Amino acid sequence: MGWFKRKTEGITTSTKDKKETPEGLWYKCPKCKTVITTEDHEKNGYVCERCSYHERIGSEEYFQMIFDEGKYKEFDAKLTSADPLKFEDTKKYVDRVKATQSQTGLIDAIRTAYGKIDGQDLVIAAMDFAFIGGSLGSVMGEKIARAIDQAIKLKCPFMIISKSGGARMMEAGLSLMQMAKTSAKLNQLSAAKLPYISFLTDPTTGGVTASFAMLGDINIAEPEALIAFAGPRVVKETIGRDLPDGFQKSEFVLEHGFLDYIVERSKLKEELSKSIKLFMN
């Protein structure tokens, strides 16, 4: 094996005519590694054309997808978290909330809105995982409660789109109280004989699964969404056994009777509209 020594440090190449690829122009599917343009990926509802992998999306994308012409009226848009416990971990809770608001442009982990779906009234509460893992805190509980009041006032169905890591630990007991509060409000919706549609997306876990996410008159989910109370790693460590294939994925949950159906994102509006017609007729 021969050895050589470079006489000049480094190699220089001209980049004068090199065309830079704009940031975010391409999307690579994390499941099948297919690469397509971001524009085509968006047009396909953020679903991989090859393997149907459903990318996580936020409340705005769901509102645009479900409401007629993407038009809606938002409720309680400025409702924000207090810090009654003066909580601090790696940073102060108030600072974490401010930083997340600044990074995401969101005020909290859920947005609530009223609009029409194929001409039918609908109130939706949709979570944003980008905001502290879509965690359930006092604001989320209050916004869901107020949105249910709006649905009762409008005499229309109510839907929650869940995407959450569970209860917000920075609010401790106050966060856990929201599980009971939202469940009690759903009882009022039921007493008013109005349907509640629970839509579970990836991931729906912890206190959200343990309360309102599983209380729907119909429970529906996106394909391959993680739906659990404790995550698979925690379950495996606790029971000390290997878990079945696809454990806690929506297909597994459907098979075991906890879901009514699984819906591809491209057919979501159509299936929702059918379900609402069935309930309201």
Phi, psi and omega in degrees: 000122182275153178245148175222159180232129179289133181279326179246145181287126174072165177240130180254136176233149181284131178246014185302316184259005183289130178271123179281140175279122181301143179300133175077018181281332183242150176239130178249119181296125181291344182269305184253359177067013176293138180251124175225170179289147179302323181298315179293322179297318178295317180299331181270018177071028180061036178240135180293129182292335185272311186245002179064025175294126181267108177292144176295134176232169185257184183301318183299317180298319178293318179300316180296325183285322189267313185286141179305127180057017180067020182264135179203163176244120183274143176256147169046044185297336186260004183295123186228160185289140168265181179225064185296337182268357183050049188285142178213127170242250176288339172210166180293143180301318180299322179290322179297317179297313180299316180297318180292321177299318181293318182290321188260339185077008178259158179266324175206190189276003179216147173234142181239141185205158176242139176198194179240146176234112188051041178082357181262138180294142177205136172252130180237138168247115184240132182272155175239111182294335181297340181264097180045051176061031179058032189288147182275109176235190183301322181295315180299314179300316181293319181293322177296315180300315180292325179293324176296318176303318179295318180297320179295317179298319181275354183055048183228165179296159180233139182227139172244130174258106185269137176202091193209148174274356179115201184295148181275108188298335182292346179251004173043235184301329179296325178291315181298327179299334182293335178297314180289320183299311182292322179296320178295320179296324178294331174297320178296320178298317179296319179297330178277004180058042177244139184284147174242120178256121177256122182245113186259124180239176186278123350261153171239107189221175172059220185298337178289314176296323184284356179230249192293335184296332182258010185257011184295150168296326163228138175251120179235163183212161172278157179300141173058025177283141174283121179232115188199165166269294172261144182293162184302323181297316180295317180298315181298316180294325182288313184270348178065032179224155175290145183265153178299157177300136177070017180305130179070008171278158186303326179296320178294318181293321177297313181301329182264012167088014182261353178235154176270318174198162176251138183231132173292146184301326182294337181252006186301309183299315182299314182291321177298313181301318178297315180298318180294318178302318181297313181293317190271355181280000000 
